[in-house]
Amino acid sequence: MSLLSRRPVLLVVLCLSASYARAQAGLIVAAVRAATNVVSIATADRQFARKGKGTYQLSANGQWQTAPLLLTGEGLRAGSGKTEQTYPLGEVRQVAFGRDTFAVVQAVQFPPPADAKAAALAPPDAIVGYRVWRHPQVELLEFSSTAGPVTVLRFPNQVALALPTERTAFQQTMLTVIGDHPKLGPQLRNGQYDPIHTRALLEYYLRDNPAGFALITNSGAAPAH
């Protein structure tokens, strides 16, 4: 076979090789982005701050107190001048500015990073979450991370889960919460629902199970993702 006759074959091989290389590069980039995102959602946004007159509760006594406040992802500053007090997040229960309430959530379970270096980074001991919705059996909070808003669920037994933003990982995590529901469980296993459906899923489940989430209650601790 002459070189000219083999040229089309060579071009096809070269094109296929280039396509394969691009595909592999795309997979690597996607994996790096996914690992980076997992680290980012467990990292508080340093730009987050809420300032103004408000009320707050400390973990020690639970009494509501009123003062000029500055709430950040690292702690709370209450009062001004000689009366100013600074509290780390571990000493704060919740803070309210008008109708906006921020709860301090301890020991949040974040999605496990796939990257070994990322896994070595300890998640925060406590986070500040804006209370979006509250039910006797669950709270839906929004945590300001470096990757953007992250939904956190907190249950009466103090289990707290940060929901992944990626569709498949979200479905897998929600199965640990509502997977025992005869309709929602199979739908999640079949790839239905996105993070935007979180509240609707919780409300639907609670209409059929007003006593709460059996999978969370029976676990006694945060379930593995």
C-alpha positions in Angstrom: 0.0 0.0 0.0 1.4 3.4 -1.0 1.8 6.3 1.5 -0.9 8.2 -0.4 -3.3 5.3 -0.1 -2.6 5.0 3.6 -3.0 8.7 4.3 -6.8 8.6 5.0 -6.3 5.8 7.4 -3.5 7.7 9.2 -5.7 10.8 9.4 -8.6 8.8 11.0 -6.2 7.3 13.5 -4.7 10.7 14.3 -8.2 12.2 14.7 -9.3 9.3 17.0 -6.1 9.7 19.1 -6.7 13.5 19.4 -10.4 12.9 20.4 -9.3 10.4 23.0 -6.7 12.7 24.4 -9.3 15.5 24.6 -11.8 13.2 26.3 -9.2 12.1 28.9 -8.2 15.7 29.5 -11.8 16.6 30.0 -12.3 13.7 32.6 -9.2 14.9 34.5 -10.4 18.5 34.5 -13.8 17.4 35.7 -12.3 15.3 38.5 -10.1 18.2 39.7 -13.1 20.6 39.6 -15.2 18.1 41.6 -12.5 17.6 44.3 -12.0 21.4 44.4 -15.7 22.0 44.8 -16.0 19.5 47.7 -13.2 21.4 49.5 -14.8 24.7 48.7 -18.2 23.9 50.0 -16.7 23.0 53.4 -14.8 26.4 53.5 -16.6 29.5 54.9 -16.8 32.5 52.7 -14.6 35.1 54.4 -16.6 37.8 52.8 -19.7 36.8 54.7 -20.7 39.3 57.4 -24.0 40.6 58.8 -24.0 43.8 60.8 -26.6 45.8 62.7 -28.8 45.9 65.7 -30.1 42.4 66.5 -30.6 39.8 69.2 -28.5 36.7 70.0 -28.5 33.6 72.1 -25.5 32.0 73.7 -25.2 28.3 74.1 -24.5 28.6 77.9 -27.8 30.2 79.0 -30.1 30.5 76.0 -31.3 34.0 77.0 -32.0 36.4 74.1 -29.9 39.6 74.4 -30.1 42.8 72.2 -27.1 44.7 71.0 -25.3 46.1 68.0 -23.9 43.0 66.3 -21.3 41.9 63.8 -21.7 38.2 62.7 -19.1 36.6 60.6 -18.1 33.0 59.7 -15.6 33.1 62.6 -17.7 34.5 65.5 -20.0 37.2 66.9 -19.1 40.6 68.2 -21.8 42.1 70.5 -22.1 45.6 71.9 -19.7 48.5 71.4 -17.1 50.4 73.3 -16.7 49.2 76.9 -19.6 46.8 76.6 -18.2 45.0 73.5 -17.9 41.2 73.8 -16.5 38.8 71.3 -17.7 35.1 71.1 -16.4 32.3 69.0 -19.0 30.4 67.0 -18.9 27.5 69.5 -20.4 29.7 72.2 -23.2 31.1 70.0 -26.6 29.4 69.4 -28.3 31.7 67.0 -28.5 35.4 65.9 -31.4 37.3 64.6 -31.5 40.5 62.6 -35.2 41.4 62.3 -36.9 38.4 60.6 -33.6 36.9 59.4 -32.2 34.2 61.7 -28.8 32.6 61.6 -28.1 29.4 63.4 -24.7 28.1 64.5 -24.5 24.4 63.5 -22.0 22.1 65.0 -20.2 19.1 63.4 -21.7 19.4 60.0 -21.1 16.3 57.8 -19.8 17.5 54.5 -19.5 15.2 51.4 -16.2 13.3 51.6 -13.5 14.6 49.2 -12.2 12.1 46.6 -8.8 13.7 46.7 -6.4 12.5 49.4 -5.0 16.0 50.1 -8.5 17.5 50.3 -9.5 14.7 52.7 -6.7 15.6 55.0 -8.3 19.1 55.5 -10.5 19.1 58.6 -14.0 20.5 58.1 -15.0 23.5 60.3 -16.1 22.7 63.9 -19.1 25.0 63.4 -20.7 27.0 60.7 -23.2 29.9 60.4 -26.4 28.9 58.5 -29.2 31.3 57.4 -32.5 29.6 58.3 -34.5 29.3 55.1 -37.2 27.0 56.5 -38.0 25.3 59.8 -40.1 22.3 60.6 -40.2 20.5 64.0 -38.4 17.6 62.3 -35.8 19.4 60.2 -34.2 22.8 59.6 -33.1 23.9 56.1 -30.2 26.3 56.4 -28.0 28.0 53.9 -24.3 28.1 54.5 -22.2 30.7 52.6 -19.1 28.8 51.3 -16.3 29.8 49.0 -18.1 27.7 46.3 -21.4 29.6 46.8 -24.5 28.8 48.9 -24.7 25.3 50.4 -27.8 23.7 51.8 -27.5 22.2 55.3 -30.1 20.0 56.9 -30.2 19.8 60.7 -32.4 17.3 62.5 -33.7 17.2 66.2 -31.0 14.7 67.1 -28.4 17.3 66.0 -27.3 15.3 62.9 -26.4 18.0 60.3 -25.8 17.2 56.6 -24.4 19.5 54.0 -26.0 18.5 50.7 -23.8 18.1 47.6 -24.4 20.5 44.8 -23.7 17.8 42.1 -26.8 16.0 41.0 -25.8 12.4 41.5 -24.2 13.0 44.8 -27.2 14.9 45.9 -29.5 12.0 45.1 -27.3 9.6 47.0 -27.2 11.8 50.1 -31.0 12.3 50.0 -31.4 8.5 49.9 -29.8 8.4 53.4 -32.6 10.8 54.5 -35.8 9.8 52.6 -34.8 6.6 50.9 -37.3 4.6 52.9 -40.2 6.5 51.2 -42.0 4.1 48.8 -42.3 6.7 46.1 -39.4 9.1 46.6 -36.8 6.4 47.3 -37.2 4.7 43.9 -37.4 8.0 42.1 -34.1 9.1 43.6 -32.5 5.8 42.6 -33.7 6.3 39.1 -31.9 9.7 38.9 -34.7 12.1 39.5 -34.5 15.4 41.4 -32.0 18.1 41.8 -30.9 20.2 44.8 -33.6 22.8 43.9 -36.1 20.2 44.9 -34.8 19.8 48.5 -37.6 21.5 50.4 -40.3 20.0 48.3 -38.9 16.5 48.9 -38.7 17.1 52.6 -42.3 18.4 52.8 -43.6 15.5 50.7 -41.9 13.0 53.0 -43.2 14.7 56.2 -46.7 14.7 54.9 -46.6 10.9 54.9 -44.3 10.7 58.0 -45.0 13.5 60.4 -43.1 11.8 63.1 -39.8 12.5 61.3 -37.1 10.8 59.3 -36.7 7.2 60.5 -33.3 6.7 58.7 -31.8 9.7 60.6 -33.5 9.0 63.9 -32.4 5.4 63.9 -28.9 6.1 62.8 -28.0 8.0 66.1 -25.3 9.7 64.1 -24.7 11.3 60.8 -25.0 8.7 58.0 -22.2 7.9 55.7 -22.5 9.4 52.2 
